[in-house]
Amino acid sequence: MKTTTDQLKRTVSVPDFPQRIISLVPSITELLFDLGLGDRVVGITKFCVHPARGLQEKTKIGGTKNIKTERIASLNPDLILANKEENTKSDIEGIWDQYPVWVSDVNGLSDALDMIESVGWMTQTETLAGKWISDIEASFAQLTKRTHVRTLYMIWQSPWMSVGTDTFVYDMLSRCGFDSVIRETRYPQLTDEEIIGLNPEVVLLSSEPFPFKETHVQRMQEILPEAKVILVDGEMFSWYGSRLGLSAAYFQSIMREILW
């Protein structure tokens, strides 16, 4: 066994070479496969969708916020990877005395890269994890951004919901040069009148967690006739594992569509 510290500053003892890994976080599930650990992943959530080919035979342990502890027990895991925001506190506290549970807390790119490094160390895939980190850092360093573009990023409808300042999405927006009009924390709800008052130049309607469609673009355009309203891939803005290797190029394409 070896000892490490998770992103909640908890001390966690993990096996030297974990063989039965459960991921409670979709973006971390994808990371594990990209680190060549797919054969060691025994359990995932029903929201884990990447890579599609590698997940069919994995046991679903429920959703990210309603895990089935009996299924976890049946898998006899020697490492569980969780997240402070995506999983519920009661669920995680209910299992971390029984299994090695490493909890991530990702609010920006630096936290995400630290998480990737830690997963690489715990699973003895440090070299490949380091390559992912280097490539991600290089891709973000090459981003050409414009500043002071007043932007509203939406994640839900009925009620309208956006993202606040202490979120991973906010950090991604900032790195693109999008100046979020939301100054509150977490996930504020908004009325049509409040959206009008925010007066954004650009509105980004995310594909997740609410699956915005063209009908919602039209609705938002009615509220903000002068704004540029587009659908965006929410995974690129909110997934903080190896998918970050694709995010910077995607952000660049979005900025070209909006700004040039």
Secondary structure by P-SEA (a helix, b strand, c coil): cccccccccbbbbbcccccbbbbccaaaaaaaaaacccccccccccccccccccccccccccccccccaaaaaaacccbbbbbcccccaaaaaacccccbbbbbbbccaaaaaaaaaaaaaaacaaaaaaaaaaaaaaaaaacccccccbbbbbcccccbbbbccccaaaaaaaaaccccccccccbbbbcaaaaaaacccbbbbbcccccccaaaaaaaaaaccccccccccccccccccccccccaaaaaaaaaaccc
